[in-house]
């Protein structure tokens, strides 16, 4: 795979050892699991952001300063690790963390408040973060899980789907999805016939899929990551499962298709909290496609996580412009009301830490591609 000089800059951060940025650079720091590992969710977010930041830098940067994206693999204690990195590199922003637990710890340990460094675009929609008044330095660029579940189940109700099974991971995201599905179903005359937890070992998912086939259901909500979703989908289809499979936003569709195979993945619906990278009806997707071809790893098919990273990077850049630079970044983002990035908009400053409401359904086609 092709590596640009900027990608090599990112790779040098492996193990938490990051190269020094120039004194006049605006550092955007990502601390995420496997951030330096090609193909990981953190890496995908990073590649999307890189596609925008590189374009900004070619245009002269922000206020004459270049934006340097620095990625570090998340360690055992993200708070201690991030404190040290902030002290060393003085970033303008933290960016693209993965999962609710990391954000919760950074907020609880007051890492963001004490350093006055905002966290932009973490990959989570957890309600306890979206609705946490103490998380004033967190800016979510995706909708909450509550918004996601509400829209999905209402949309499925319009085509007569009322009986569900929820396949969930036993982490904060999975447990919240499970409980939200039950709550929304009760309000809409739908039922969750069963909620089944993901086993730790992927090779045990086949037996779980067999058990789900015995349950009366019309659809299965996949509230897990792509590897677990792929194992379930593959077995479920092999055994003749005919229910509608719906991957929630934790499921990266391109990865699911790769792991399960195009035949098994065909027809799986996907909840997407940013425009599909193939949907060029959106101006921002056309822009992303152009910049990704110039600066991204062009041998990799663009993913939803890359698009999320791209959009979050645009929010960072606009915040720097509005705030007059690094010191005013949080203020600049908080001032956004209806900020249009090219077909969708962001509004911050309300009670919710989430500035986005965009949710759409896509489907995997017979070629294994995620389509509109």
N, C-alpha and C positions, 0 to 999 in steps of 0.2 A: 504494500500500500504506500502511496506517495506520502511523504512527510514534508511539510513546509518548515521554514526556519522557526516560525511561531510555534508549530507543533513540537519542535525539538525543545524550545523554551519550556513548554508545558511538561515534556517528558523528564526534564532535569529535576522536577520537583518530587520525584519518587522518594518515598520514605520520609517526606516532610522537610527535605533539604531543598530550599527554593533559591534560585539565583536572584541577585540584587537587580532591582529595576533602577532606571535613572532617577536622579533627584527630582526632575520635573515631570516624571511620569505619573499618571493616575492609575494606581494599582487596583484591580478588581480581583479579589481572592476567593477561590473556590476550594472548600474542604469537603470532600465527599468520598464515599466508599469507591475504591477502584477508579478514582478520577484520572489517573494516568494509564489506565488499562483500556486499550482500544476495544470498543464495543460495549463497555459498561454504560449504564444509564447516565452516570455522572459525566463520563467522557462524551456521550452524545449531546448532553446539555451544553457542555463546553464547546463542542464543534459548532453548534448553532450560534452560540454567542460570539465565537471567533469570527464567523462569517460576517457579522455586523461590525464588530469592533475593528477588524482589519479595514473594512471600507471606510469607517469613520477616520481612522488614522491616515489613510491615503488622502482623504479630503482635508487633512490638516489637524485632526484631533479635536479636542474640546478646549476652547480658549488657548489654542496653540500647544496644548499638552497631549501627548500620546496616551492611549489607554493600553495598559499591559494586563492581560489576563493571566493570572498565576494559579495553577491547579496543584493541589496537594492531596495525597491519599489520606482519608480520615483514619485517625489512630484510635487507641482504646479510650481516651478521654478527650472528646472534641473541644471541651471548654478550655482545658489547660493548653492543648495544642494551638487553639485559635488565639488565645491570649498571647502566647509566645510569638506567633506569626504576625499578629497585629503590632506588637512592640517592635519587631524587626523590620517589617515592610511598610507600616503606616498606610494601609489600604484606604481607598475612598469608600469601598463597599465590600461586604461579603456577598457571595453569590452562589446560587445553584446547589445548595446542600440537598441531600436526598433523604426523605423520610421525616416523619413528625418528631421522632425521639430526639434527633439532633437539634432541631429547632427548639424543642421544649427545654432541653438542657442548657442551650445558650441563653435562653430567656431567663430560666430559673437561676442560673449562676451570674446573671447580670453582665455577661460578657459584652453584649451590644451596648447597653446603657452606659457602662463605665467607660467604654472607649468612644462612645458616640459614633459608632460605625453601623450603618444600616445593613440589614440582610435582605437582599432582593431576589425574588424568584426561587425560593426553596420549592422542591418538588413534593408538595403536600397540600391537601385541602382540609386538613383536620379541623374540626369545629372548635376544639379547645384552644387552637392557635388563632383561627380566623376571628374568634369572638373574645380573645383575651386582651383586655385593656392594658395589661402590663407589657404586651408585646408591641409597644409603640414604634420600635425600630425595625419591625418585620413588615415587609411589603410582599404579599402574595400576588403573583401575576397569573393565577389560575383560580377558578371558582372553588367554593367549599364543597366537601363531599356531600353535604346536605342538599345544596343546589343541584349537584350532579344526580343523586339518587332520585330526587323529586322529579326532575325532568325526564329521566330515563323510564321510570315506572309509569308515569303519566303517558308517555309516548307509546309504550308497549300496551297500555290499556286500550288505546285507540284502535289497536288491531286485534283486540280480544284476548290478549294474554293476561291471565289473572292468577295463575298458579306457578310459583317459583320455588327453585332450590337456590340457596346461596352457598357457594364454595368460597371460603374466606381464609385468609392467613391470620394466625393468632398473634398479630401485632396490633398497634394502635389503629392503623388504617383499616385492616380487615375487620376488626371488632366494631369499629364505628360504622363501616358499610353494612355489616350484618344487622346492627341495631336500627340503623336508619331504614333499611329495607323493610324490617318488621313494622316499624312505626308508620311508614308511608303506606304500606299494604293495608294496614288496619283502617286507615282513613279513607281508602279508595275502594274498599270491597274486594281487595286482592288478598292472597294468602301466601305466606312463606311456608311451604309444606315441610321443608327441612333446611337446616343450616348445618353444613358439614365443614369441619376444620381441616385445613391442609396439614398432612403429616410432615414431619421434618425431613424424612427421606422421600425423594421424588419417586423411587421405585415402589412405594406403597400407594401411590395415587391411583394406579390401575384398579386395585380392589375397591377403593373409594368410589371411583367412577361406576363400577359395576353395581355398587349399592345404590347409587343415585338413580340408576336406570329402573330400580324397583319402586321408586317413589313416583307418585302421581304428580306430573309437572308439565308445564308448557315451555318453560324457559329456565336456564341456569345462569345466574349472575356470577361472573368470575372476578372475585375481589381478591386477587393474588397477583404476583409478579408473573412475567412472561414464561419462565421455565416451568412453573407449576401449572399455569394455564395450558401450556402446550401438552404437557403430559396428560392432563385431564381430557383435553379436546381429542387427542389422538386415540385414547382408549375408548372414550364415549362414542366416537364415530365408528371405530372398528366394531363395536358391539351393537351397532344399529341405532344408536341414540338419535332421535329426531327432533328434540326440543330446540328452541332457539337459544344459541349460546351467545352471551353478551359479555364482552370483556370491558370492565370498568377502566378508569383512566390509569390505573396502576399497570395495566397490560400494554406493553409496547407491541403494536400490531406487526411491524416488520419482523421483529424477533420471534413472535409467536408463529408466524408463517414459516420462518426458517426452521424452527425446532419441530413443529408438528407436521410440516409438509403441506404443500398447496392443496392436496386433495382433502385432507382432514380439516384444514383451516377454512376452506371455502364456505362462505355463508356466515361466518362468525361476525357478529356485529360488534363494533368498537365504539366506546364513548371517548370522544376527543375534546380536550379542553383548550385546544388551539386549532386553527384551520389545518385541514389535511394538506401536507406539502404538495399533493397533486392537484389541489383545488385552486387553479389559477384564476378563478372568478374574483379572488381577493387580491387587491393590489399588493398587500404585504407578502403574499405567497410568490407573486411574480418577482418582487424585489429579492426575497429570500433565495429563490431559484438562481437568479443572476449572481448574487454574491456568493452563494454556496459553490457554484461552479468555478468562481474565481479563487476562493480562499479555503473551501472545505476539502475534506478527503473524498475527491470526486469518484473514487471507486466504490464508495459506500452509498447505498440508497438512502435518501433523506428520511428521517424518522420523525415521529411526533415529538419525542424528547428534544430533538434538534430544533424543531420549530418553537417549542417552549423556551429553549435557551435563547433563540434569536429574539423573540418578543421581549423577554426579560432584559436582554441587553439594550434594546431600544428604550425601555423604561429607564434604565440606568443613565443612558446618554442624555435623554431628555431631562432627567432630574438634575444632572450636572449643569446643563445649560440654564435651567430655570433657577437653580440655587446659586449660580455664580461660581461653581467649582466644588471642590471636595467638601469643604466645611458646610456648605448649604445643601448637600445632596438630599438628605432626609426631608428637609423643608421643601425642596423642589419637587420631590415625588409626591409628598402630601398635598401639594397645591394642584395636582392634576385632577381635572374634572372634564370628562369626555375627551381625554387625549386620544386622538384617532391615529392609529399606526398604519392605516391602510385597509380599512374595512371592518375593524373592530376597535373598541375603545376601552380606556382605563380611567377609573375614577377612584381616587383614594381620599382619605380624610374623614370617612364616615366611621360609624361604630365598628364595622367589620374591617379586618386587616386585608381582606381580599379586594383587589381593585378590578376584578374581571368577572364577567358573567357568561362568557362565551362557552357554549356546549353544543356539540353536534354529534350525530351518529354516522359512522362510516361502516363499510362492510368489506370483507376480504373476498376478492373475486377468484375465478377459477385458476388464474395464473399465480395466485398467492399475493397479489398486490392489494394494498389498502386503498380503496376507492371511495368516492363521495357517497 
